[in-house]
Amino acid sequence: MNLAMDAVASGRATRRRARVDPAPETRAAQEGTRQRVIDAAIDCILAKGYYRASSNEIARWAGLTWGVIQYHFGTRERLMLDAFRDQVQKLIDHSEVYVFTGETTRDQLWSVYDYLYGFFGRREYLAALEINLNLVRTPTTEEAIRTETLRLYDAMAEVGHRNPAHVVSNGMVVEVLRSVIVSHRLRADATLTVVVDDEERFRERVTMLIGALADDLEKA
């Protein structure tokens, strides 16, 4: 990942650096610690990559000892699975509160795009992708990751079921726009350093795509 990403993530990590005494915690405190570790794991992956985000490195970013993290998650793989699960839940939460708008087909497509970009356009989703791709190679976690991945797609499908009169109910439209957003975020150079598209040029391409989709849908 590039230096800008490292700097952003390091800034978050610095605010977490105070050491934590592994004394008994209340339920609320335990949840706070778990979320702190998950956030640190995501930031660490974004800055250093999945394999360099070691147990000790994540502990350092979280400002905790590995013993405290182990108490909450058990293993690094379990931590990674919970970090992926956390991202899936964020999409589900996002889908439940988003209000789709638009009188015309084109306006509805822009509403779907904004909804998808609100989740898949986030930097954190890149870390979720890395976790997913790497954990599925481990037989002991494959089923759990598959289950969470299905939950993610089910969340997108459920939005369509709740809005049958809106173009978000068209699975092809949702997948095309999602793929464009993810590919925009995944562009990289030969060293695998992320290259963020010029936002204005990307918006122009999205405008052309939405125009073409609107024409096709209106002819159907």
JONOR-V354739 format. One record per pair of residues at least 12 apart in sequence whose ideal C-beta (glycine too) atoms are under 8 Angstrom apart, sorted by the first residue. I is the first residue (numbers start at 1). J is the second residue. Records with the same first field share a line. If there is no record, write none. Layout:
I = J ; J
//
This chain:
1 = 46 ; 47 ; 48 ; 49 ; 193 ; 194
2 = 193 ; 194
5 = 46 ; 47 ; 123 ; 194
6 = 47 ; 48
9 = 43 ; 44 ; 46 ; 47 ; 61
10 = 47
12 = 39 ; 43
13 = 40 ; 43 ; 44 ; 60 ; 61 ; 62 ; 63
16 = 36 ; 39 ; 40 ; 61 ; 62 ; 63
17 = 63
18 = 63
19 = 63 ; 64 ; 65
20 = 33 ; 63 ; 64 ; 65 ; 68
22 = 65 ; 67 ; 68 ; 71
30 = 72
33 = 64 ; 68 ; 72
34 = 72 ; 73 ; 82
35 = 86
36 = 62 ; 63 ; 64
37 = 58 ; 62 ; 64 ; 69 ; 72 ; 73 ; 79
38 = 79 ; 82 ; 83 ; 86
39 = 62
40 = 58 ; 61 ; 62 ; 63
41 = 53 ; 58 ; 61 ; 62 ; 79 ; 80 ; 83 ; 127
42 = 83 ; 87 ; 124 ; 127 ; 128
43 = 61
44 = 57 ; 58 ; 61
45 = 127 ; 130 ; 131
46 = 123 ; 124 ; 126 ; 127
49 = 130
50 = 130 ; 131 ; 134
51 = 134
54 = 76
55 = 69 ; 76
58 = 76 ; 79
77 = 135 ; 138 ; 140 ; 141
80 = 131 ; 134 ; 135
81 = 131 ; 135 ; 141 ; 144 ; 145 ; 148
83 = 127 ; 128 ; 131
84 = 128 ; 131 ; 132 ; 135 ; 145 ; 148
85 = 148
87 = 124 ; 125 ; 127 ; 128
88 = 128 ; 148 ; 149 ; 151 ; 152 ; 155
90 = 119 ; 124
91 = 119 ; 152 ; 155 ; 156
92 = 151 ; 155
94 = 115 ; 118 ; 119
95 = 115 ; 155 ; 156 ; 158 ; 159
98 = 115 ; 118 ; 159
100 = 112 ; 115 ; 159 ; 163 ; 166 ; 168
102 = 166 ; 167
104 = 214
105 = 167 ; 214 ; 217 ; 218
106 = 210 ; 211 ; 214
108 = 166 ; 167 ; 168
109 = 167 ; 173 ; 177 ; 210 ; 213 ; 214
110 = 210
111 = 166 ; 168
112 = 166 ; 167 ; 168 ; 173 ; 174 ; 177
113 = 177 ; 181 ; 206 ; 210
115 = 159 ; 168
116 = 174 ; 177 ; 178 ; 181
117 = 181
120 = 178 ; 181 ; 182 ; 185
121 = 181 ; 184 ; 185
123 = 185
125 = 182 ; 185
126 = 185 ; 186 ; 194
129 = 182 ; 186
132 = 145 ; 149
156 = 174 ; 178
157 = 171
160 = 174
167 = 217
170 = 217
173 = 213 ; 217
176 = 209 ; 213
177 = 209
180 = 205 ; 206 ; 209
184 = 197 ; 202
//
